[in-house]
Amino acid sequence: MKRETLFLKVVLVVMAIPALVMCFYGIPAMAHSMMPDFPDIKVYLSALAAYVASIAYSFTLLQAFKLLRYIDTNTAFSQTSVLALKKIKRAAVVVSLMFACNLPLFYFVADGADAPGVMVIGLFITCAPVVIAVFAAVLEKLLKNAIELKEEQELTV
């Protein structure tokens, strides 16, 4: 394992811990506390969307870990890296869609607490994975172009 990517790998593991804690403790506690205020179906759908978002988030972290491993083995400029970036992009879109499914819940909380800032926070949380997806798409396109240039250069030599 190279020292250059070791820090990033540790950061990815640290980022995965809150997702696991949310799956086992946070989401059930949230659903239990929402039961008296909201209809059952909304609570169950919100919990399901949160679980799907957590799974997609964990999948994204796994793909990022694979990318760091490709960098360690000097195979960063390969089709497997492009595929990992494509998977990161798709998973980030899934996370954003699942957060968007929970926006009505943010509306009900903001309306009940008379705090419009809660909706802004919900919109920010929904848009953050979109930024990651766009960034991954740009990196994917750049990596594809770099691979094509590398292959073209190998053919001319």
Summary of the structure (lengths in Angstrom):
residues: 157
radius of gyration: 19.5
end to end distance: 32.4
largest distance: 71.1
contacts: 446
relative contact order: 0.10
helix: 89%
strand: 0%
